[in-house]
Structures are given as structure tokens and as C-alpha cells.
Amino acid sequence: MIPVGSREKMGWLLSMTSFAQTLDVIESLPVDEQEDVLEVLQRRLAEHRRAELVATVKQSRKEFTAGKCKPASVATIMRRVKA
């Protein structure tokens, strides 16, 4: 049986190996195909960030509707951020 800490290290090592192998495969592609991979990844990252933002806004609206937060001016918010 593999100890828990060792399992985590092995999982990390395997994911890093997979990551390194993925980079190696991408580097073996012609430059135009590497650019295509980059464009696809950038588009997917943008979509992922957009989905996270939508989820955050939905959660914030629920909290506001439930009375868990109050409207505030930009100046008030900035004062709190800087404090």
C-alpha cells in the first residue's frame, strides 16, 4: 500500500510528466499548428473565465436578493478595499 503523501506526490509527478509530454508534442508541431493550439487555448481560457464570472454574478445576485449584502457606492467600496 502506498502512503497518502506518496500518492499525492505520484499524482503530481504523473500530471507534470503528462504536462511535459504535452509540451513536447506541441513543440514537435509545425509553427502554424503551434499557433493554432495557442489560439484554441486562449479561446477556451476566455470561455472558462467568462463562465466563472457568470457564476460569480449569479451567486452575488442570490446573496443580494437574500439580503446578505447591501448596495454601496464605488467610493465606499474603494475605501473598504484600501483599508
N, CA, C and O atoms as a Maestro MAE file, in Angstrom:
{
 s_m_m2io_version
 :::
 2.0.0
}

f_m_ct {
 s_m_title
 :::
 protein
 m_atom[332] {
  # First column is atom index #
  i_m_mmod_type
  r_m_x_coord
  r_m_y_coord
  r_m_z_coord
  i_m_residue_number
  s_m_chain_name
  s_m_pdb_residue_name
  s_m_pdb_atom_name
  i_m_atomic_number
  :::
  1 25 0.842 -1.177 0.000 1 A "MET " " N  " 7
  2 3 0.000 0.000 0.000 1 A "MET " " CA " 6
  3 2 0.894 1.250 0.000 1 A "MET " " C  " 6
  4 15 1.898 1.307 0.711 1 A "MET " " O  " 8
  5 25 0.515 2.243 -0.804 2 A "ILE " " N  " 7
  6 3 1.295 3.476 -0.923 2 A "ILE " " CA " 6
  7 2 0.763 4.490 0.085 2 A "ILE " " C  " 6
  8 15 -0.444 4.729 0.128 2 A "ILE " " O  " 8
  9 25 1.643 5.100 0.909 3 A "PRO " " N  " 7
  10 3 1.195 6.110 1.865 3 A "PRO " " CA " 6
  11 2 0.521 7.278 1.154 3 A "PRO " " C  " 6
  12 15 0.828 7.576 -0.001 3 A "PRO " " O  " 8
  13 25 -0.408 7.940 1.862 4 A "VAL " " N  " 7
  14 3 -1.191 9.020 1.269 4 A "VAL " " CA " 6
  15 2 -0.301 10.117 0.690 4 A "VAL " " C  " 6
  16 15 -0.521 10.534 -0.447 4 A "VAL " " O  " 8
  17 25 0.682 10.592 1.423 5 A "GLY " " N  " 7
  18 3 1.563 11.638 0.924 5 A "GLY " " CA " 6
  19 2 2.276 11.218 -0.350 5 A "GLY " " C  " 6
  20 15 2.466 12.024 -1.261 5 A "GLY " " O  " 8
  21 25 2.666 9.962 -0.406 6 A "SER " " N  " 7
  22 3 3.346 9.447 -1.592 6 A "SER " " CA " 6
  23 2 2.404 9.402 -2.783 6 A "SER " " C  " 6
  24 15 2.809 9.675 -3.913 6 A "SER " " O  " 8
  25 25 1.144 9.055 -2.528 7 A "ARG " " N  " 7
  26 3 0.158 9.037 -3.614 7 A "ARG " " CA " 6
  27 2 -0.003 10.421 -4.212 7 A "ARG " " C  " 6
  28 15 -0.071 10.577 -5.431 7 A "ARG " " O  " 8
  29 25 -0.064 11.445 -3.333 8 A "GLU " " N  " 7
  30 3 -0.205 12.816 -3.821 8 A "GLU " " CA " 6
  31 2 1.005 13.217 -4.649 8 A "GLU " " C  " 6
  32 15 0.866 13.841 -5.700 8 A "GLU " " O  " 8
  33 25 2.200 12.856 -4.172 9 A "LYS " " N  " 7
  34 3 3.422 13.180 -4.913 9 A "LYS " " CA " 6
  35 2 3.437 12.458 -6.253 9 A "LYS " " C  " 6
  36 15 3.832 13.034 -7.267 9 A "LYS " " O  " 8
  37 25 3.006 11.194 -6.261 10 A "MET " " N  " 7
  38 3 2.978 10.432 -7.508 10 A "MET " " CA " 6
  39 2 1.985 11.047 -8.485 10 A "MET " " C  " 6
  40 15 2.262 11.147 -9.680 10 A "MET " " O  " 8
  41 25 0.829 11.460 -7.976 11 A "GLY " " N  " 7
  42 3 -0.167 12.099 -8.833 11 A "GLY " " CA " 6
  43 2 0.369 13.381 -9.440 11 A "GLY " " C  " 6
  44 15 0.169 13.657 -10.623 11 A "GLY " " O  " 8
  45 25 1.064 14.174 -8.603 12 A "TRP " " N  " 7
  46 3 1.657 15.415 -9.086 12 A "TRP " " CA " 6
  47 2 2.715 15.110 -10.137 12 A "TRP " " C  " 6
  48 15 2.776 15.772 -11.174 12 A "TRP " " O  " 8
  49 25 3.543 14.116 -9.873 13 A "LEU " " N  " 7
  50 3 4.604 13.740 -10.805 13 A "LEU " " CA " 6
  51 2 4.014 13.269 -12.130 13 A "LEU " " C  " 6
  52 15 4.495 13.641 -13.200 13 A "LEU " " O  " 8
  53 25 2.974 12.454 -12.049 14 A "LEU " " N  " 7
  54 3 2.332 11.974 -13.274 14 A "LEU " " CA " 6
  55 2 1.725 13.123 -14.056 14 A "LEU " " C  " 6
  56 15 1.835 13.160 -15.282 14 A "LEU " " O  " 8
  57 25 1.084 14.063 -13.370 15 A "SER " " N  " 7
  58 3 0.487 15.190 -14.088 15 A "SER " " CA " 6
  59 2 1.567 16.068 -14.695 15 A "SER " " C  " 6
  60 15 1.390 16.588 -15.796 15 A "SER " " O  " 8
  61 25 2.693 16.243 -13.990 16 A "MET " " N  " 7
  62 3 3.786 17.038 -14.543 16 A "MET " " CA " 6
  63 2 4.403 16.323 -15.736 16 A "MET " " C  " 6
  64 15 4.771 16.966 -16.720 16 A "MET " " O  " 8
  65 25 4.521 14.996 -15.661 17 A "THR " " N  " 7
  66 3 5.056 14.230 -16.782 17 A "THR " " CA " 6
  67 2 4.122 14.375 -17.978 17 A "THR " " C  " 6
  68 15 4.569 14.589 -19.105 17 A "THR " " O  " 8
  69 25 2.842 14.258 -17.724 18 A "SER " " N  " 7
  70 3 1.853 14.418 -18.783 18 A "SER " " CA " 6
  71 2 1.941 15.820 -19.369 18 A "SER " " C  " 6
  72 15 1.878 15.993 -20.586 18 A "SER " " O  " 8
  73 25 2.087 16.816 -18.507 19 A "PHE " " N  " 7
  74 3 2.211 18.198 -18.958 19 A "PHE " " CA " 6
  75 2 3.457 18.358 -19.818 19 A "PHE " " C  " 6
  76 15 3.402 18.962 -20.889 19 A "PHE " " O  " 8
  77 25 4.573 17.821 -19.353 20 A "ALA " " N  " 7
  78 3 5.830 17.908 -20.107 20 A "ALA " " CA " 6
  79 2 5.701 17.186 -21.448 20 A "ALA " " C  " 6
  80 15 6.189 17.668 -22.470 20 A "ALA " " O  " 8
  81 25 5.043 16.035 -21.433 21 A "GLN " " N  " 7
  82 3 4.843 15.290 -22.681 21 A "GLN " " CA " 6
  83 2 3.959 16.084 -23.644 21 A "GLN " " C  " 6
  84 15 4.205 16.109 -24.850 21 A "GLN " " O  " 8
  85 25 2.945 16.719 -23.103 22 A "THR " " N  " 7
  86 3 2.062 17.538 -23.929 22 A "THR " " CA " 6
  87 2 2.843 18.677 -24.578 22 A "THR " " C  " 6
  88 15 2.689 18.945 -25.770 22 A "THR " " O  " 8
  89 25 3.683 19.344 -23.783 23 A "LEU " " N  " 7
  90 3 4.513 20.420 -24.334 23 A "LEU " " CA " 6
  91 2 5.445 19.896 -25.412 23 A "LEU " " C  " 6
  92 15 5.636 20.539 -26.445 23 A "LEU " " O  " 8
  93 25 6.024 18.731 -25.172 24 A "ASP " " N  " 7
  94 3 6.914 18.132 -26.173 24 A "ASP " " CA " 6
  95 2 6.178 17.870 -27.479 24 A "ASP " " C  " 6
  96 15 6.702 18.133 -28.561 24 A "ASP " " O  " 8
  97 25 4.956 17.349 -27.369 25 A "VAL " " N  " 7
  98 3 4.163 17.068 -28.573 25 A "VAL " " CA " 6
  99 2 3.863 18.377 -29.303 25 A "VAL " " C  " 6
  100 15 3.997 18.449 -30.525 25 A "VAL " " O  " 8
  101 25 3.460 19.401 -28.568 26 A "ILE " " N  " 7
  102 3 3.144 20.694 -29.189 26 A "ILE " " CA " 6
  103 2 4.379 21.280 -29.863 26 A "ILE " " C  " 6
  104 15 4.298 21.815 -30.969 26 A "ILE " " O  " 8
  105 25 5.527 21.176 -29.186 27 A "GLU " " N  " 7
  106 3 6.765 21.701 -29.770 27 A "GLU " " CA " 6
  107 2 7.164 20.961 -31.031 27 A "GLU " " C  " 6
  108 15 7.868 21.517 -31.874 27 A "GLU " " O  " 8
  109 25 6.732 19.724 -31.178 28 A "SER " " N  " 7
  110 3 7.080 18.949 -32.377 28 A "SER " " CA " 6
  111 2 6.205 19.334 -33.576 28 A "SER " " C  " 6
  112 15 6.500 18.949 -34.708 28 A "SER " " O  " 8
  113 25 5.141 20.083 -33.332 29 A "LEU " " N  " 7
  114 3 4.256 20.502 -34.421 29 A "LEU " " CA " 6
  115 2 4.903 21.632 -35.226 29 A "LEU " " C  " 6
  116 15 5.772 22.346 -34.724 29 A "LEU " " O  " 8
  117 25 4.467 21.784 -36.482 30 A "PRO " " N  " 7
  118 3 4.918 22.953 -37.245 30 A "PRO " " CA " 6
  119 2 4.437 24.237 -36.555 30 A "PRO " " C  " 6
  120 15 3.446 24.218 -35.825 30 A "PRO " " O  " 8
  121 25 5.134 25.335 -36.788 31 A "VAL " " N  " 7
  122 3 4.830 26.598 -36.105 31 A "VAL " " CA " 6
  123 2 3.376 27.019 -36.314 31 A "VAL " " C  " 6
  124 15 2.733 27.482 -35.372 31 A "VAL " " O  " 8
  125 25 2.850 26.870 -37.520 32 A "ASP " " N  " 7
  126 3 1.466 27.294 -37.760 32 A "ASP " " CA " 6
  127 2 0.478 26.480 -36.924 32 A "ASP " " C  " 6
  128 15 -0.534 27.012 -36.467 32 A "ASP " " O  " 8
  129 25 0.768 25.200 -36.723 33 A "GLU " " N  " 7
  130 3 -0.102 24.380 -35.881 33 A "GLU " " CA " 6
  131 2 0.075 24.734 -34.398 33 A "GLU " " C  " 6
  132 15 -0.887 24.674 -33.632 33 A "GLU " " O  " 8
  133 25 1.284 25.098 -33.994 34 A "GLN " " N  " 7
  134 3 1.503 25.566 -32.620 34 A "GLN " " CA " 6
  135 2 0.679 26.834 -32.376 34 A "GLN " " C  " 6
  136 15 0.094 27.004 -31.307 34 A "GLN " " O  " 8
  137 25 0.638 27.713 -33.367 35 A "GLU " " N  " 7
  138 3 -0.169 28.935 -33.246 35 A "GLU " " CA " 6
  139 2 -1.650 28.597 -33.140 35 A "GLU " " C  " 6
  140 15 -2.386 29.245 -32.396 35 A "GLU " " O  " 8
  141 25 -2.091 27.579 -33.887 36 A "ASP " " N  " 7
  142 3 -3.491 27.133 -33.797 36 A "ASP " " CA " 6
  143 2 -3.805 26.627 -32.399 36 A "ASP " " C  " 6
  144 15 -4.862 26.937 -31.848 36 A "ASP " " O  " 8
  145 25 -2.886 25.842 -31.816 37 A "VAL " " N  " 7
  146 3 -3.071 25.331 -30.453 37 A "VAL " " CA " 6
  147 2 -3.186 26.502 -29.483 37 A "VAL " " C  " 6
  148 15 -4.048 26.510 -28.604 37 A "VAL " " O  " 8
  149 25 -2.318 27.482 -29.648 38 A "LEU " " N  " 7
  150 3 -2.337 28.657 -28.784 38 A "LEU " " CA " 6
  151 2 -3.675 29.392 -28.883 38 A "LEU " " C  " 6
  152 15 -4.250 29.778 -27.865 38 A "LEU " " O  " 8
  153 25 -4.166 29.584 -30.102 39 A "GLU " " N  " 7
  154 3 -5.445 30.271 -30.293 39 A "GLU " " CA " 6
  155 2 -6.597 29.501 -29.645 39 A "GLU " " C  " 6
  156 15 -7.470 30.095 -29.013 39 A "GLU " " O  " 8
  157 25 -6.593 28.188 -29.804 40 A "VAL " " N  " 7
  158 3 -7.648 27.360 -29.197 40 A "VAL " " CA " 6
  159 2 -7.601 27.484 -27.678 40 A "VAL " " C  " 6
  160 15 -8.635 27.652 -27.033 40 A "VAL " " O  " 8
  161 25 -6.390 27.400 -27.105 41 A "LEU " " N  " 7
  162 3 -6.253 27.508 -25.647 41 A "LEU " " CA " 6
  163 2 -6.689 28.877 -25.150 41 A "LEU " " C  " 6
  164 15 -7.360 28.975 -24.122 41 A "LEU " " O  " 8
  165 25 -6.321 29.926 -25.857 42 A "GLN " " N  " 7
  166 3 -6.723 31.269 -25.444 42 A "GLN " " CA " 6
  167 2 -8.237 31.415 -25.481 42 A "GLN " " C  " 6
  168 15 -8.829 32.011 -24.582 42 A "GLN " " O  " 8
  169 25 -8.868 30.868 -26.527 43 A "ARG " " N  " 7
  170 3 -10.326 30.935 -26.638 43 A "ARG " " CA " 6
  171 2 -10.990 30.153 -25.497 43 A "ARG " " C  " 6
  172 15 -11.959 30.619 -24.896 43 A "ARG " " O  " 8
  173 25 -10.462 28.969 -25.210 44 A "ARG " " N  " 7
  174 3 -11.038 28.151 -24.132 44 A "ARG " " CA " 6
  175 2 -10.855 28.814 -22.765 44 A "ARG " " C  " 6
  176 15 -11.749 28.765 -21.921 44 A "ARG " " O  " 8
  177 25 -9.691 29.431 -22.553 45 A "LEU " " N  " 7
  178 3 -9.469 30.145 -21.295 45 A "LEU " " CA " 6
  179 2 -10.445 31.302 -21.144 45 A "LEU " " C  " 6
  180 15 -10.992 31.523 -20.064 45 A "LEU " " O  " 8
  181 25 -10.661 32.038 -22.226 46 A "ALA " " N  " 7
  182 3 -11.615 33.150 -22.183 46 A "ALA " " CA " 6
  183 2 -13.015 32.640 -21.855 46 A "ALA " " C  " 6
  184 15 -13.725 33.242 -21.049 46 A "ALA " " O  " 8
  185 25 -13.412 31.531 -22.481 47 A "GLU " " N  " 7
  186 3 -14.727 30.938 -22.203 47 A "GLU " " CA " 6
  187 2 -14.821 30.487 -20.751 47 A "GLU " " C  " 6
  188 15 -15.854 30.671 -20.109 47 A "GLU " " O  " 8
  189 25 -13.753 29.899 -20.235 48 A "HIS " " N  " 7
  190 3 -13.729 29.436 -18.845 48 A "HIS " " CA " 6
  191 2 -13.871 30.626 -17.885 48 A "HIS " " C  " 6
  192 15 -14.657 30.580 -16.939 48 A "HIS " " O  " 8
  193 25 -13.107 31.680 -18.140 49 A "ARG " " N  " 7
  194 3 -13.186 32.867 -17.285 49 A "ARG " " CA " 6
  195 2 -14.571 33.498 -17.349 49 A "ARG " " C  " 6
  196 15 -15.103 33.960 -16.339 49 A "ARG " " O  " 8
  197 25 -15.148 33.512 -18.548 50 A "ARG " " N  " 7
  198 3 -16.498 34.063 -18.719 50 A "ARG " " CA " 6
  199 2 -17.496 33.250 -17.903 50 A "ARG " " C  " 6
  200 15 -18.364 33.820 -17.242 50 A "ARG " " O  " 8
  201 25 -17.384 31.935 -17.943 51 A "ALA " " N  " 7
  202 3 -18.287 31.063 -17.178 51 A "ALA " " CA " 6
  203 2 -18.117 31.295 -15.682 51 A "ALA " " C  " 6
  204 15 -19.103 31.319 -14.945 51 A "ALA " " O  " 8
  205 25 -16.868 31.467 -15.221 52 A "GLU " " N  " 7
  206 3 -16.632 31.760 -13.802 52 A "GLU " " CA " 6
  207 2 -17.275 33.081 -13.404 52 A "GLU " " C  " 6
  208 15 -17.873 33.188 -12.333 52 A "GLU " " O  " 8
  209 25 -17.154 34.087 -14.266 53 A "LEU " " N  " 7
  210 3 -17.743 35.388 -13.985 53 A "LEU " " CA " 6
  211 2 -19.264 35.300 -13.907 53 A "LEU " " C  " 6
  212 15 -19.879 35.897 -13.024 53 A "LEU " " O  " 8
  213 25 -19.865 34.559 -14.829 54 A "VAL " " N  " 7
  214 3 -21.317 34.373 -14.815 54 A "VAL " " CA " 6
  215 2 -21.750 33.713 -13.507 54 A "VAL " " C  " 6
  216 15 -22.734 34.130 -12.897 54 A "VAL " " O  " 8
  217 25 -21.024 32.694 -13.080 55 A "ALA " " N  " 7
  218 3 -21.360 32.002 -11.826 55 A "ALA " " CA " 6
  219 2 -21.227 32.955 -10.636 55 A "ALA " " C  " 6
  220 15 -22.065 32.939 -9.735 55 A "ALA " " O  " 8
  221 25 -20.186 33.777 -10.629 56 A "THR " " N  " 7
  222 3 -19.987 34.735 -9.541 56 A "THR " " CA " 6
  223 2 -21.114 35.755 -9.502 56 A "THR " " C  " 6
  224 15 -21.614 36.088 -8.427 56 A "THR " " O  " 8
  225 25 -21.514 36.249 -10.660 57 A "VAL " " N  " 7
  226 3 -22.606 37.234 -10.727 57 A "VAL " " CA " 6
  227 2 -23.910 36.604 -10.237 57 A "VAL " " C  " 6
  228 15 -24.658 37.233 -9.488 57 A "VAL " " O  " 8
  229 25 -24.189 35.359 -10.659 58 A "LYS " " N  " 7
  230 3 -25.410 34.679 -10.206 58 A "LYS " " CA " 6
  231 2 -25.413 34.533 -8.692 58 A "LYS " " C  " 6
  232 15 -26.431 34.784 -8.046 58 A "LYS " " O  " 8
  233 25 -24.279 34.126 -8.121 59 A "GLN " " N  " 7
  234 3 -24.179 33.962 -6.676 59 A "GLN " " CA " 6
  235 2 -24.361 35.302 -5.974 59 A "GLN " " C  " 6
  236 15 -25.042 35.384 -4.952 59 A "GLN " " O  " 8
  237 25 -23.761 36.336 -6.514 60 A "SER " " N  " 7
  238 3 -23.884 37.668 -5.918 60 A "SER " " CA " 6
  239 2 -25.324 38.154 -5.941 60 A "SER " " C  " 6
  240 15 -25.804 38.752 -4.977 60 A "SER " " O  " 8
  241 25 -26.003 37.896 -7.036 61 A "ARG " " N  " 7
  242 3 -27.417 38.311 -7.140 61 A "ARG " " CA " 6
  243 2 -28.274 37.562 -6.122 61 A "ARG " " C  " 6
  244 15 -29.180 38.141 -5.524 61 A "ARG " " O  " 8
  245 25 -27.986 36.265 -5.925 62 A "LYS " " N  " 7
  246 3 -28.720 35.487 -4.921 62 A "LYS " " CA " 6
  247 2 -28.500 36.073 -3.531 62 A "LYS " " C  " 6
  248 15 -29.444 36.239 -2.758 62 A "LYS " " O  " 8
  249 25 -27.243 36.384 -3.223 63 A "GLU " " N  " 7
  250 3 -26.928 36.959 -1.915 63 A "GLU " " CA " 6
  251 2 -27.604 38.310 -1.736 63 A "GLU " " C  " 6
  252 15 -28.100 38.617 -0.652 63 A "GLU " " O  " 8
  253 25 -27.627 39.113 -2.785 64 A "PHE " " N  " 7
  254 3 -28.271 40.421 -2.700 64 A "PHE " " CA " 6
  255 2 -29.769 40.253 -2.477 64 A "PHE " " C  " 6
  256 15 -30.355 40.930 -1.632 64 A "PHE " " O  " 8
  257 25 -30.389 39.347 -3.237 65 A "THR " " N  " 7
  258 3 -31.827 39.098 -3.100 65 A "THR " " CA " 6
  259 2 -32.155 38.578 -1.703 65 A "THR " " C  " 6
  260 15 -33.204 38.908 -1.149 65 A "THR " " O  " 8
  261 25 -31.272 37.772 -1.136 66 A "ALA " " N  " 7
  262 3 -31.485 37.206 0.200 66 A "ALA " " CA " 6
  263 2 -31.174 38.219 1.298 66 A "ALA " " C  " 6
  264 15 -31.324 37.914 2.482 66 A "ALA " " O  " 8
  265 25 -30.744 39.419 0.915 67 A "GLY " " N  " 7
  266 3 -30.446 40.455 1.903 67 A "GLY " " CA " 6
  267 2 -29.100 40.280 2.589 67 A "GLY " " C  " 6
  268 15 -28.863 40.860 3.649 67 A "GLY " " O  " 8
  269 25 -28.219 39.488 1.997 68 A "LYS " " N  " 7
  270 3 -26.917 39.254 2.610 68 A "LYS " " CA " 6
  271 2 -25.903 40.339 2.286 68 A "LYS " " C  " 6
  272 15 -24.814 40.361 2.859 68 A "LYS " " O  " 8
  273 25 -26.247 41.230 1.381 69 A "CYS " " N  " 7
  274 3 -25.355 42.346 1.077 69 A "CYS " " CA " 6
  275 2 -26.200 43.568 0.728 69 A "CYS " " C  " 6
  276 15 -27.385 43.460 0.413 69 A "CYS " " O  " 8
  277 25 -25.560 44.726 0.792 70 A "LYS " " N  " 7
  278 3 -26.268 45.976 0.542 70 A "LYS " " CA " 6
  279 2 -25.591 46.711 -0.604 70 A "LYS " " C  " 6
  280 15 -24.393 46.548 -0.835 70 A "LYS " " O  " 8
  281 25 -26.362 47.519 -1.319 71 A "PRO " " N  " 7
  282 3 -25.737 48.329 -2.363 71 A "PRO " " CA " 6
  283 2 -24.769 49.331 -1.726 71 A "PRO " " C  " 6
  284 15 -24.997 49.804 -0.613 71 A "PRO " " O  " 8
  285 25 -23.692 49.647 -2.443 72 A "ALA " " N  " 7
  286 3 -22.715 50.607 -1.942 72 A "ALA " " CA " 6
  287 2 -22.160 51.395 -3.115 72 A "ALA " " C  " 6
  288 15 -22.100 50.904 -4.242 72 A "ALA " " O  " 8
  289 25 -21.761 52.609 -2.833 73 A "SER " " N  " 7
  290 3 -21.168 53.438 -3.882 73 A "SER " " CA " 6
  291 2 -19.749 52.946 -4.175 73 A "SER " " C  " 6
  292 15 -19.151 52.217 -3.384 73 A "SER " " O  " 8
  293 25 -19.242 53.349 -5.298 74 A "VAL " " N  " 7
  294 3 -17.880 52.985 -5.665 74 A "VAL " " CA " 6
  295 2 -16.910 53.548 -4.626 74 A "VAL " " C  " 6
  296 15 -15.956 52.878 -4.232 74 A "VAL " " O  " 8
  297 25 -17.161 54.784 -4.187 75 A "ALA " " N  " 7
  298 3 -16.269 55.411 -3.191 75 A "ALA " " CA " 6
  299 2 -16.232 54.598 -1.903 75 A "ALA " " C  " 6
  300 15 -15.164 54.416 -1.319 75 A "ALA " " O  " 8
  301 25 -17.375 54.111 -1.459 76 A "THR " " N  " 7
  302 3 -17.439 53.303 -0.230 76 A "THR " " CA " 6
  303 2 -16.680 51.995 -0.424 76 A "THR " " C  " 6
  304 15 -15.920 51.579 0.450 76 A "THR " " O  " 8
  305 25 -16.880 51.366 -1.535 77 A "ILE " " N  " 7
  306 3 -16.197 50.102 -1.811 77 A "ILE " " CA " 6
  307 2 -14.694 50.325 -1.851 77 A "ILE " " C  " 6
  308 15 -13.940 49.540 -1.276 77 A "ILE " " O  " 8
  309 25 -14.249 51.373 -2.517 78 A "MET " " N  " 7
  310 3 -12.825 51.649 -2.624 78 A "MET " " CA " 6
  311 2 -12.222 51.957 -1.268 78 A "MET " " C  " 6
  312 15 -11.101 51.534 -0.985 78 A "MET " " O  " 8
  313 25 -12.950 52.695 -0.411 79 A "ARG " " N  " 7
  314 3 -12.468 52.966 0.948 79 A "ARG " " CA " 6
  315 2 -12.246 51.663 1.705 79 A "ARG " " C  " 6
  316 15 -11.245 51.501 2.402 79 A "ARG " " O  " 8
  317 25 -13.189 50.737 1.561 80 A "ARG " " N  " 7
  318 3 -13.066 49.444 2.252 80 A "ARG " " CA " 6
  319 2 -11.912 48.617 1.696 80 A "ARG " " C  " 6
  320 15 -11.209 47.941 2.447 80 A "ARG " " O  " 8
  321 25 -11.720 48.672 0.387 81 A "VAL " " N  " 7
  322 3 -10.620 47.917 -0.231 81 A "VAL " " CA " 6
  323 2 -9.277 48.453 0.233 81 A "VAL " " C  " 6
  324 15 -8.360 47.677 0.504 81 A "VAL " " O  " 8
  325 25 -9.151 49.765 0.327 82 A "LYS " " N  " 7
  326 3 -7.883 50.389 0.709 82 A "LYS " " CA " 6
  327 2 -7.606 50.306 2.193 82 A "LYS " " C  " 6
  328 15 -6.468 50.497 2.621 82 A "LYS " " O  " 8
  329 25 -8.628 50.026 2.989 83 A "ALA " " N  " 7
  330 3 -8.453 49.994 4.446 83 A "ALA " " CA " 6
  331 2 -7.660 48.804 4.908 83 A "ALA " " C  " 6
  332 15 -7.431 48.642 6.106 83 A "ALA " " O  " 8
  :::
 }
 m_bond[331] {
  # First column is bond index #
  i_m_from
  i_m_to
  i_m_order
  :::
  1 1 2 1
  2 2 3 1
  3 3 4 2
  4 3 5 1
  5 5 6 1
  6 6 7 1
  7 7 8 2
  8 7 9 1
  9 9 10 1
  10 10 11 1
  11 11 12 2
  12 11 13 1
  13 13 14 1
  14 14 15 1
  15 15 16 2
  16 15 17 1
  17 17 18 1
  18 18 19 1
  19 19 20 2
  20 19 21 1
  21 21 22 1
  22 22 23 1
  23 23 24 2
  24 23 25 1
  25 25 26 1
  26 26 27 1
  27 27 28 2
  28 27 29 1
  29 29 30 1
  30 30 31 1
  31 31 32 2
  32 31 33 1
  33 33 34 1
  34 34 35 1
  35 35 36 2
  36 35 37 1
  37 37 38 1
  38 38 39 1
  39 39 40 2
  40 39 41 1
  41 41 42 1
  42 42 43 1
  43 43 44 2
  44 43 45 1
  45 45 46 1
  46 46 47 1
  47 47 48 2
  48 47 49 1
  49 49 50 1
  50 50 51 1
  51 51 52 2
  52 51 53 1
  53 53 54 1
  54 54 55 1
  55 55 56 2
  56 55 57 1
  57 57 58 1
  58 58 59 1
  59 59 60 2
  60 59 61 1
  61 61 62 1
  62 62 63 1
  63 63 64 2
  64 63 65 1
  65 65 66 1
  66 66 67 1
  67 67 68 2
  68 67 69 1
  69 69 70 1
  70 70 71 1
  71 71 72 2
  72 71 73 1
  73 73 74 1
  74 74 75 1
  75 75 76 2
  76 75 77 1
  77 77 78 1
  78 78 79 1
  79 79 80 2
  80 79 81 1
  81 81 82 1
  82 82 83 1
  83 83 84 2
  84 83 85 1
  85 85 86 1
  86 86 87 1
  87 87 88 2
  88 87 89 1
  89 89 90 1
  90 90 91 1
  91 91 92 2
  92 91 93 1
  93 93 94 1
  94 94 95 1
  95 95 96 2
  96 95 97 1
  97 97 98 1
  98 98 99 1
  99 99 100 2
  100 99 101 1
  101 101 102 1
  102 102 103 1
  103 103 104 2
  104 103 105 1
  105 105 106 1
  106 106 107 1
  107 107 108 2
  108 107 109 1
  109 109 110 1
  110 110 111 1
  111 111 112 2
  112 111 113 1
  113 113 114 1
  114 114 115 1
  115 115 116 2
  116 115 117 1
  117 117 118 1
  118 118 119 1
  119 119 120 2
  120 119 121 1
  121 121 122 1
  122 122 123 1
  123 123 124 2
  124 123 125 1
  125 125 126 1
  126 126 127 1
  127 127 128 2
  128 127 129 1
  129 129 130 1
  130 130 131 1
  131 131 132 2
  132 131 133 1
  133 133 134 1
  134 134 135 1
  135 135 136 2
  136 135 137 1
  137 137 138 1
  138 138 139 1
  139 139 140 2
  140 139 141 1
  141 141 142 1
  142 142 143 1
  143 143 144 2
  144 143 145 1
  145 145 146 1
  146 146 147 1
  147 147 148 2
  148 147 149 1
  149 149 150 1
  150 150 151 1
  151 151 152 2
  152 151 153 1
  153 153 154 1
  154 154 155 1
  155 155 156 2
  156 155 157 1
  157 157 158 1
  158 158 159 1
  159 159 160 2
  160 159 161 1
  161 161 162 1
  162 162 163 1
  163 163 164 2
  164 163 165 1
  165 165 166 1
  166 166 167 1
  167 167 168 2
  168 167 169 1
  169 169 170 1
  170 170 171 1
  171 171 172 2
  172 171 173 1
  173 173 174 1
  174 174 175 1
  175 175 176 2
  176 175 177 1
  177 177 178 1
  178 178 179 1
  179 179 180 2
  180 179 181 1
  181 181 182 1
  182 182 183 1
  183 183 184 2
  184 183 185 1
  185 185 186 1
  186 186 187 1
  187 187 188 2
  188 187 189 1
  189 189 190 1
  190 190 191 1
  191 191 192 2
  192 191 193 1
  193 193 194 1
  194 194 195 1
  195 195 196 2
  196 195 197 1
  197 197 198 1
  198 198 199 1
  199 199 200 2
  200 199 201 1
  201 201 202 1
  202 202 203 1
  203 203 204 2
  204 203 205 1
  205 205 206 1
  206 206 207 1
  207 207 208 2
  208 207 209 1
  209 209 210 1
  210 210 211 1
  211 211 212 2
  212 211 213 1
  213 213 214 1
  214 214 215 1
  215 215 216 2
  216 215 217 1
  217 217 218 1
  218 218 219 1
  219 219 220 2
  220 219 221 1
  221 221 222 1
  222 222 223 1
  223 223 224 2
  224 223 225 1
  225 225 226 1
  226 226 227 1
  227 227 228 2
  228 227 229 1
  229 229 230 1
  230 230 231 1
  231 231 232 2
  232 231 233 1
  233 233 234 1
  234 234 235 1
  235 235 236 2
  236 235 237 1
  237 237 238 1
  238 238 239 1
  239 239 240 2
  240 239 241 1
  241 241 242 1
  242 242 243 1
  243 243 244 2
  244 243 245 1
  245 245 246 1
  246 246 247 1
  247 247 248 2
  248 247 249 1
  249 249 250 1
  250 250 251 1
  251 251 252 2
  252 251 253 1
  253 253 254 1
  254 254 255 1
  255 255 256 2
  256 255 257 1
  257 257 258 1
  258 258 259 1
  259 259 260 2
  260 259 261 1
  261 261 262 1
  262 262 263 1
  263 263 264 2
  264 263 265 1
  265 265 266 1
  266 266 267 1
  267 267 268 2
  268 267 269 1
  269 269 270 1
  270 270 271 1
  271 271 272 2
  272 271 273 1
  273 273 274 1
  274 274 275 1
  275 275 276 2
  276 275 277 1
  277 277 278 1
  278 278 279 1
  279 279 280 2
  280 279 281 1
  281 281 282 1
  282 282 283 1
  283 283 284 2
  284 283 285 1
  285 285 286 1
  286 286 287 1
  287 287 288 2
  288 287 289 1
  289 289 290 1
  290 290 291 1
  291 291 292 2
  292 291 293 1
  293 293 294 1
  294 294 295 1
  295 295 296 2
  296 295 297 1
  297 297 298 1
  298 298 299 1
  299 299 300 2
  300 299 301 1
  301 301 302 1
  302 302 303 1
  303 303 304 2
  304 303 305 1
  305 305 306 1
  306 306 307 1
  307 307 308 2
  308 307 309 1
  309 309 310 1
  310 310 311 1
  311 311 312 2
  312 311 313 1
  313 313 314 1
  314 314 315 1
  315 315 316 2
  316 315 317 1
  317 317 318 1
  318 318 319 1
  319 319 320 2
  320 319 321 1
  321 321 322 1
  322 322 323 1
  323 323 324 2
  324 323 325 1
  325 325 326 1
  326 326 327 1
  327 327 328 2
  328 327 329 1
  329 329 330 1
  330 330 331 1
  331 331 332 2
  :::
 }
}
